[in-house]
Amino acid sequence: MRYLIRPWNAPLSTRLDSTSQLPSSHLPLPGSSSHPFTCRGNIYLMTVATRSGVPKQRLFRSRHARGTVICGDALIITKKMPSNSTRLLFLDPPFNLGKKYGANSYMEDNLTDDQYEGWMKALLRECVRVLSPGGTLFLYHLPKWAMSFGSFLSDHLEFRHWIAVSMKNGFVRGKRLYPAHYALLMFSLDAPAVFNRPKLPVEKCRHCGGNIRDYGGYSSIIEEKGINLSDIWTDFSPVRHAKYKNRKQNELPLGLFERIIEMSGCPGDLYYDPFAGTGTGVIAASRAGMRFKAVDIHQSNYDLICTRIEEHCIRSRQFTGGKR
């Protein structure tokens, strides 16, 4: 089956004359026109609905957002990706804590430890395969699982960092220490093609305006150049307050994704997020000029990601004076 594809920068009055071959299993969405392209503001996108077993997806071809959002299973989608195709890969999987991420999803996040470990390692194996030489993989998880999955990844990739991301508002769990951080593991395939060291501003007292710490004779240098980023990040924490979240469940802050992309991203390269959630990573990647591929198994998250990308494109167009 052949579909007509409208270039992202073509006006609606332009005759559609370019084509793209798609598998015959793909069908237009119910209620769509003779071709699946729609236009919302400055965003030209193609929505593909498919027969049973084939995921739904949207292709964004705007100046401000270039990539694909897929409603489907992370492992299945990753298995279909070409090898060595991704420069930056971010994983924030369900933690197997019995939380509800979508309709009837308690069971999905409540596997036995053996089942969960087997599923995650199968996915990590595919993530290693799709990572390009010089590419970087970040895995955000609980320390318990970070040890196991980090050991697995070390057999295939070069370990770079175990970053401790501060956890605020935690609770004591049984006869254990107060949990105060999440693990953010950083691996690369060979030496990373991109690695930047962001500088942090000097932390100031909110009452007197002075420095929180005493830097001794280095104070003037610190004030001018900033603080070197370490592997302990205390300025980020999962977004928990309903006022700042895009869904009921917790989500990671935009600043964390922006830092990761500043460290390891490059304009034009592909950012892949198999558990895209609310799409914050996709927004950060688009702002940095990266292409993206985002996957989430839940329809509600898929819809939210697409809406946020559309809103991002509209705001970006307004900021750039209407340029698409």
Residue pairs with C-beta under 8 A, 6 or more apart in sequence:
1 22
1 23
1 24
1 26
1 27
2 19
2 20
2 21
2 22
3 19
3 20
3 22
3 28
3 35
3 36
3 46
4 16
4 17
4 18
4 19
4 35
4 37
5 16
5 18
5 19
5 20
5 35
5 37
5 46
6 12
6 14
6 16
6 18
6 35
6 37
6 39
6 44
7 14
7 18
7 44
7 61
8 43
8 44
8 61
8 62
8 63
8 324
9 44
9 63
9 324
10 44
12 39
16 35
16 37
22 48
25 50
25 51
25 54
26 48
26 49
26 50
26 51
26 54
27 49
27 50
27 51
28 34
28 35
28 36
28 48
28 49
29 36
29 47
29 48
29 49
30 49
32 38
32 47
36 46
36 47
36 48
37 44
37 45
37 46
38 44
38 45
38 46
38 47
39 45
40 310
41 310
41 313
41 314
41 317
42 62
42 63
42 64
42 313
42 314
42 317
42 322
42 324
43 60
43 62
43 65
43 309
43 310
43 313
43 314
44 61
44 62
45 58
45 59
45 60
45 61
45 306
46 58
46 59
47 56
47 57
47 58
48 56
48 57
48 58
48 59
49 56
50 56
55 70
55 71
55 72
55 73
55 76
55 77
56 70
56 71
56 72
56 302
57 68
57 69
57 70
57 71
57 72
58 68
58 69
58 306
59 67
59 68
60 66
60 67
60 68
60 69
60 309
60 313
62 313
62 324
63 316
63 323
63 324
64 286
64 312
64 313
64 316
64 317
64 320
65 282
65 286
65 292
65 309
65 312
65 313
66 286
66 291
66 292
67 270
67 271
67 282
67 285
67 286
67 291
67 292
67 293
67 294
68 292
68 293
68 294
69 276
69 279
69 282
69 294
69 295
69 302
69 305
69 306
69 309
70 77
70 293
70 294
70 295
70 296
70 302
71 295
71 296
71 297
71 298
71 299
71 302
72 295
72 297
73 295
73 297
74 93
74 123
74 274
74 275
74 295
74 297
75 119
75 122
75 123
75 126
77 274
77 295
78 123
78 126
78 127
78 130
78 274
78 295
79 126
81 126
81 130
81 272
81 293
82 130
83 129
83 130
84 129
84 130
84 131
84 132
84 133
84 135
85 130
85 132
85 270
86 130
86 131
86 132
86 135
86 270
86 271
86 272
86 293
87 132
87 134
87 135
87 136
87 193
87 194
87 265
87 266
87 269
87 270
87 271
88 135
88 136
88 138
88 260
88 261
88 264
88 265
88 269
88 270
88 271
88 272
88 285
88 290
89 127
89 130
89 131
89 135
89 136
89 137
89 138
89 271
89 272
89 273
89 274
90 137
90 138
90 140
90 257
90 260
90 271
90 272
90 273
90 281
91 123
91 124
91 127
91 137
91 138
91 139
91 140
91 141
91 273
91 274
91 275
92 140
92 141
92 252
92 273
92 275
92 277
93 120
93 123
93 141
93 274
93 275
94 101
94 108
94 109
94 275
95 109
95 141
95 142
95 145
96 109
96 110
96 111
96 113
96 116
96 145
97 109
97 110
98 106
98 109
98 110
99 106
99 109
99 249
100 106
100 109
100 249
101 108
101 109
101 249
101 298
101 301
102 108
102 297
102 298
102 299
102 300
102 301
103 298
103 300
105 298
108 297
111 119
117 145
117 148
120 145
120 149
121 149
121 152
123 274
124 139
124 149
124 152
124 153
125 156
127 137
127 274
128 137
128 153
128 156
128 157
128 189
130 272
131 137
131 157
131 189
132 189
133 189
133 190
133 193
134 188
134 189
134 190
134 191
134 192
134 193
134 194
135 188
135 189
135 192
135 193
136 160
136 186
136 187
136 188
136 192
136 194
136 195
136 263
136 264
137 153
137 157
137 186
137 187
137 188
137 189
138 184
138 185
138 186
138 187
138 260
138 264
139 146
139 149
139 150
139 153
139 183
139 184
139 185
139 187
140 165
140 182
140 183
140 184
140 185
140 252
141 149
141 182
141 183
141 185
142 182
142 183
143 181
143 182
143 183
146 162
146 183
146 185
149 185
150 159
150 162
150 183
150 185
153 159
153 185
153 187
154 187
157 187
157 188
157 189
158 187
158 188
158 189
158 190
158 191
159 185
159 186
159 187
160 186
160 187
160 188
160 192
161 184
161 185
161 186
161 231
162 183
162 184
162 185
162 186
162 231
163 183
163 184
163 185
163 186
163 231
163 232
163 233
164 181
164 182
164 183
164 184
164 231
164 232
164 233
165 181
165 182
165 183
165 184
165 233
165 236
165 237
165 256
166 180
166 181
166 232
166 233
166 234
166 235
166 236
166 237
167 179
167 180
167 181
167 182
167 237
167 238
168 237
169 237
169 240
170 178
170 179
170 180
171 179
172 178
173 179
181 232
182 238
184 233
186 264
192 264
193 266
194 263
194 264
194 265
194 266
194 269
195 263
195 264
196 262
196 263
196 264
197 228
197 229
197 263
198 229
198 259
198 262
198 263
199 225
199 226
199 227
199 228
199 229
200 226
200 227
200 228
200 229
200 235
201 226
201 227
202 211
202 212
202 222
202 223
202 226
202 227
203 211
203 212
203 213
204 210
204 211
204 212
205 211
205 212
211 219
215 222
229 259
233 256
233 259
235 255
236 252
236 253
236 255
236 256
236 259
237 253
238 250
238 251
238 252
238 253
239 245
239 250
239 251
239 252
239 253
240 250
242 248
245 251
245 278
246 278
246 280
246 304
246 308
247 277
247 278
247 300
247 301
247 304
249 277
251 277
251 278
251 280
252 277
252 280
252 281
253 280
254 280
254 283
254 284
257 280
257 281
257 283
257 284
257 285
258 284
258 287
258 288
260 284
261 271
261 284
261 285
261 288
261 290
262 288
265 271
265 285
265 288
265 290
266 290
267 288
267 289
267 290
268 289
268 290
268 291
269 290
269 291
270 290
270 291
270 292
270 293
271 281
271 282
271 285
271 290
271 291
271 292
271 293
272 292
272 293
272 294
273 281
273 282
273 292
273 293
273 294
273 295
274 295
275 295
275 296
276 282
276 294
276 295
276 296
276 301
276 305
277 296
277 301
278 301
278 304
278 305
278 308
279 294
279 301
279 304
279 305
279 308
279 309
281 292
281 294
282 292
282 294
282 305
282 308
282 309
283 308
283 309
283 312
285 291
285 292
286 292
286 309
286 312
287 312
294 305
296 302
296 305
317 323
317 324
